[in-house]
Amino acid sequence: MPRAYSQDLRDRVIDAVESGGESRRSAARRFGVSEATAVRWLQRVRHVGDRRCAGTGGHRPSKVKPERVWLAAIEAVPDITLVALSLRLLEERGVKADTGMLSRFFRAEGISFKKNRAARRAGTT
């Protein structure tokens, strides 16, 4: 995973533009960063007033977690595919979730739809 640029480099680019009168693009070329990066750094300084890294990634809460009860009730339809479940979730609940998201949710919640014919015939789990 890529790392953030050092704060020292960020400060030098910002100072070159604000104090040195350089353009954002020329400062980017001079310090070896992309032009878009220099532009974003200066936009952040002007809008937020902060020179530090805004941060990357982080936790995003699951869109599917609030629908846990509804999704667990789907166990009554064991032959449904993740694609069909995704479409049904969108139609009935208005939640857009792809198959990967649903798969991760079911794995994390311990919900399994294994088709075990021997167990079904025996009438146990």
C-alpha positions in Angstrom: 0.0 0.0 0.0 1.4 3.4 -0.9 2.5 5.7 1.9 1.8 9.4 2.3 4.5 11.9 1.4 6.5 13.3 4.2 5.3 16.4 6.0 8.6 18.1 5.2 8.1 17.7 1.4 4.5 18.8 1.7 5.6 22.0 3.6 8.3 22.7 1.0 5.9 22.5 -1.9 3.3 24.7 -0.1 5.9 27.2 0.9 7.3 27.4 -2.6 3.9 28.3 -3.9 2.7 30.6 -1.1 5.9 32.4 -0.1 8.1 31.8 -3.2 5.6 32.9 -5.8 6.0 29.7 -7.8 3.1 28.1 -9.6 1.7 24.9 -8.3 2.8 23.0 -11.4 6.4 24.3 -11.4 6.7 23.6 -7.6 5.5 20.0 -8.3 8.1 19.5 -11.0 10.8 21.0 -8.8 10.1 18.7 -5.9 9.3 15.6 -7.9 5.6 15.2 -7.0 2.7 15.0 -9.5 1.0 18.3 -10.4 -2.4 16.9 -9.1 -0.8 16.3 -5.7 0.5 19.8 -5.4 -2.8 21.2 -6.5 -4.7 19.1 -3.9 -2.3 20.1 -1.1 -2.8 23.8 -1.9 -6.5 23.4 -2.1 -6.5 21.7 1.3 -4.5 24.6 2.8 -6.8 27.2 1.3 -10.1 25.5 2.2 -9.3 23.7 5.5 -6.2 25.7 6.6 -4.3 22.5 7.4 -1.1 21.3 5.9 -1.2 17.8 7.3 -2.2 14.7 5.4 -6.0 14.3 5.2 -5.6 10.6 5.9 -6.4 7.7 3.7 -8.7 4.7 4.0 -10.3 4.1 7.3 -13.4 2.2 8.4 -16.6 2.4 6.4 -19.6 1.1 8.1 -21.4 -1.7 6.3 -24.5 -0.8 4.3 -25.7 -4.3 4.7 -25.4 -4.6 8.5 -28.7 -2.8 9.3 -30.4 -5.3 7.0 -29.1 -8.3 9.0 -32.6 -9.5 10.2 -33.9 -9.3 6.6 -30.9 -11.1 5.2 -31.0 -13.8 7.9 -34.6 -14.5 7.0 -33.4 -15.3 3.5 -32.2 -18.6 4.9 -35.7 -19.8 4.2 -34.8 -19.6 0.5 -31.5 -21.5 0.5 -31.2 -21.8 -3.4 -31.0 -18.0 -3.9 -27.8 -16.8 -5.5 -25.8 -13.8 -4.4 -26.7 -12.0 -7.6 -30.4 -12.6 -7.1 -30.1 -11.6 -3.4 -28.4 -8.4 -4.4 -31.2 -7.5 -6.8 -33.8 -8.4 -4.3 -32.1 -6.3 -1.6 -32.1 -3.3 -4.0 -35.8 -3.8 -5.0 -37.2 -4.5 -1.6 -35.0 -2.5 0.7 -33.4 0.1 -1.5 -29.8 -1.0 -0.5 -27.3 -1.3 -3.3 -24.9 -4.2 -2.4 -22.7 -6.2 -4.8 -22.0 -9.9 -4.4 -18.6 -9.4 -2.8 -20.1 -7.2 -0.1 -22.8 -9.8 0.6 -20.3 -12.6 0.7 -18.1 -10.8 3.2 -21.2 -10.0 5.3 -22.4 -13.6 5.4 -18.9 -14.9 6.2 -18.5 -12.3 9.0 -21.9 -13.1 10.5 -21.5 -16.9 10.3 -24.5 -17.3 8.0 -24.0 -20.3 5.7 -26.1 -21.7 2.8 -24.2 -24.9 2.3 -26.1 -27.5 0.4 -25.5 -30.8 2.1 -27.7 -33.4 0.6 -26.7 -36.1 3.1 -27.7 -33.9 6.1 -30.9 -32.9 4.4 -31.9 -36.6 3.8 -31.0 -37.5 7.4 -33.1 -34.6 8.7 -30.4 -33.1 10.8 -28.4 -29.9 10.5 
